[in-house]
Amino acid sequence: MATTLEPVGYWFTTGSPGPARPPAAGATGEGAVDVAIVGGGFTGLWTAIALADSDPGLRVVILEQAVVGFGASGRNGGFCAASLTHGLANGLLHFPDEIDVLEAEGRRNLAELVAFVRREGIDAELEETGSIDVATEPWQAEDLEAWLPVARSHGADVELLDRTAIRSTVRSPRFLAALRFGAAHNVMVNPAKLAWGLAAAAERRGVRIHERSRVTRLERRAGGVRVHVEGAARIDAGRVVVATSAYSGWLRRLSPLFVPVYDYALVSEPLTAEQRAAIGWAGREGMSDSGFQFHYFRLTADDRILWGGYDAVYHPGNRVVPAHDERQATFERLEGHFRETFPQLGPIGFPFRWGGAIDTSTRFCVTVGETMGGRVVYALGYTGLGVGASRWAGGIVRDLLLRPDSDLLRLRFVRSSPFPIPPEPLRTPTVELMRREIARADANEGRRSLFLRTLDAIGIGFDS
C-alpha cells in the first residue's frame, strides 16, 4: 500500500510545489537507469544535478517516499551555512589537519550554491544576511570573546559585539555579547521553495522524479542493483545513491552511522510595524544562542519569527513516524523561552508548530561511503546543518561515481567514518545519558563532565 505521508510546517504553506509527480508504480515498471537516487531531499536533488551536469547522457531517477522536500529538507530553519563540519570548533576537534581546506571548501560551496540559485531563477527567498551567535550567560560571553581570534585565524569574517552593540542590533534583555559573521558564512533560505526549485532544475536536466514511491529494499544483482519500490515497481540501476538521511533505517547496514533525533520549531504570526521596531533586527541575520542546548531563530520573508531547537528527542528503536512531529511539552518550552527573550512582543501567537527528525552522527557532520560492493553510495549524518553541506556532499557522491581521481576523495573527512553508535538496547540509555550530561554542562557554566570530555577525546559527541 502506498505511503500517505504529508508535508508539515510553515514552509510548505508559502508556495506551490508544482504539479504532482507520478509514483514509480505503474509509471516505470522494470525501467533500467544508470543511477537511482533514493530520497527527494537536498542530498538527492543536489546529487542528481551534479550527475546530470557532469554527464548529461546519464539516466538518473529519484525515488521519494512522500513528496520532494518532505523530510528534514523542508522542515528546517532555513539556515544555509558554509560549514561542512558543523562549525569550526567541531571541525578542529575531528579534522584539525584538514580544517583550513574544509573551511575553504565550505565557503566555496556556499558561494556556488548562491550563484546557482540566482542563475536558475529559483525563488528560494534567499537573503545574504550572515549570522549572529549570541551569549545569554556570562560564561558564554567569555567563550565568544576567547573564540574570536581562533575564528579569524581560520579565515572567518567575524566581529565581536559587546552588550551595548548586540542590544542595539537585536533588542533582548537576555543578550550579553555576540559574534557576527558575514554572508560568506551563512545565508537564509526558504527550504521548501529551495527543494521545489532544485527539483525543477533537476528535471530540466532530464532527471526523472517519482513521488509516493517508497523504496523497501535493494537487491544486489550482476552488474548493478534492483530497487524494490512499495507496490509492484522494480527498477534496475547500475548504481544506487541512498539520500534518505534520518529516514535511512530501512537500510539496516547504515544504522550504526546515525541516530534520528527530533528537533522542533515554532513560527509566529507576522510582526506588526510596531513589533518590528521594538526588536530592531534590521540586518535580518540568522541567530542562535551559545548554550550546548541552543535555540536558533530568524525572520521569515513575511516578517514572522521562526524559533526552534533546544530539545533533541530520540525515540527508542530509531523510530521516525508522523506521530512524533508533534510534541506539546517541547512546543510549550520553546514558547516560554521565546517570551523570555522578546518580552516586548507580548502575547504574540504561534500558528505553526512542527517537528522532524535529523540524522545525528557521533562526529556531527556528514559521512559519505559505499556499501554492497561499491554499488550503493550514501551520504548522511548532517546533524541539522545539511542545507548547504548537502550540496557539497552531492558533489562528493558524484565524484565517487564518475570522478574517482578527484582530490577531494583523498580527504580524511571523506574517507573516514564516524564512531559507530551502539544498537538497541544500549542505544536509548546511551543517548539519554548524553542528553542529561549536556544539560548539566549548560547548568554548570559550560563545564563538561569527565564523561563528556572522555567522549570528546575519542571522537564522540552530542548536543541539540
Residue, then its C-alpha position, 0 to 999 in steps of 0.5 A: m500500500a502506498t505511503t500517505l505521508e504529508p508535508v508539515g510546517y510553515w514552509f510548505t504553506t508559502g508556495s506551490p510545489g508544482p504539479a504532482r509527480p507520478p509514483a514509480a508504480g505503474a509509471t516505470g515498471e522494470g525501467a533500467v537507469d544508470v543511477a537511482i537516487v533514493g530520497g527527494g531531499f537536498t542530498g538527492l536533488w543536489t546529487a542528481i544535478a551534479l550527475a546530470d551536469s557532469d554527464p548529461g547522457l546519464r539516466v538518473v531517477i529519484l525515488e521519494q517516499a512522500v513528496v520532494g522536500f518532505g523530510a528534514s529538507g523542508r522542515n528546517g530553519g532555513f539556515c544555509a551555512a558554509s560549514l561542512t563540519h558543523g562549525l569550526a570548533n567541531g571541525l578542529l576537534h575531528f579534522p584539525d589537519e584538514i580544517d583550513v581546506l574544509e573551511a575553504e571548501g565550505r565557503r566555496n560551496l556556499a558561494e556556488l550554491v548562491a550563484f546557482v540559485r540566482r542563475e536558475g531563477i529559483d525563488a528560494e527567498l534567499e537573503e545574504t544576511g550572515s549570522i549572529d551567535v549570541a551569549t545569554e550567560p556570562w560564561q558564554a560571553e567569555d567563550l565568544e570573546a576567547w573564540l574570536p581570534v581562533a575564528r579569524s585565524h581560520g579565515a572567518d569574517v567575524e566581529l565581536l559585539d559587546r552588550t551595548a552593540i548586540r542590544s542595539t542590533v537585536r533588542s533582548p534583555r537576555f543578550l550579553a555579547a555576540l559574534r557576527f559573521g558575514a554572508a560568506h558564512n551563512v545565508m537564509v533560505n526558504p527550504a521548501k521553495l529551495a527543494w521545489g526549485l532544485a527539483a525543477a532544475a533537476e528535471r530540466r536536466g532530464v532527471r526523472i522524479h517519482e513521488r509516493s514511491r517508497v523504496t523497501r529494499l535493494e537487491r544486489r544483482a550482476g552488474g548493478v542493483r534492483v530497487h524494490v519500490e512499495g507496490a509492484a515497481r522494480i527498477d534496475a540501476g547500475r548504481v544506487v545513491v541512498a539520500t534518505s538521511a534520518y529516514s535511512g533505517w530501512l537500510r539496516r547496514l547504515s544504522p550504526l552511522f546515525v541516530p534520528v533525533y527530533d528537533y522542533a520549531l515554532v513560527s509566529e504570526p507576522l510582526t506588526a510595524e510596531q513589533r518590528a521596531a521594538i526588536g530592531w533586527a534590521g540586518r535580518e541575520g540568522m541567530s542562535d544562542s551559545g548554550f550546548q542546548f541552543h535555540y536558533f531563530r530568524l525572520t521569515a520573508d513575511d516578517r514572522i519569527l521562526w524559533g526552534g531547537y533546544d530539545a533533541v528527542y530520540h525515540p527508542g528503536n530509531r523510530v521516525v513516524p508522523a506521530h512524533d512531529e508533534r510534541q506539546a511539552t517541547f512546543e510549550r518550552l520553546e514558547g516560554h523561552f521565546r517570551e523570555t527573550f522578546p518580552q516586548l512582543g507580548p502575547i504574540g501567537f504561534p500558528f505553526r508548530w512542527g517537528g522532524a527528525i535529523d540524522t545525528s552522527t557521533r562526529f556531527c557532520v556528514t559521512v559519505g561511503e559505499t556499501m554492497g560492493g561499491r554499488v550503493v553510495y550514501a551520504l548522511g549524518y548532517t546533524g541539522l546543518g545539511v542545507g548547504a553541506s548537502r550540496w557539497a556532499g552531492g558533489i562528493v557522491r558524484d565524484l565517487l561515481l564518475r570522478p574517482d581521481s578527484d582530490l577531494l576523495r583523498l580527504r580524511f573527512v571523506r574517507s573516514s567514518p564516524f564512531p559507530i553508535p551502539p544498537e538497541p538496547l544500549r542505544t536509548p540509555t546511551v543517548e539519554l545519558m548524553r542528553r542529561e550530561i549536556a544539560r548539566a554542562d549548560a547548568n554548570e557554566g559550560r563545564r563538561s563532565l569527565f564523561l563528556r570530555t572522555l567522549d570528546a577525546i575519542g571522537i564522540g559527541f552530542d548536543s541539540 
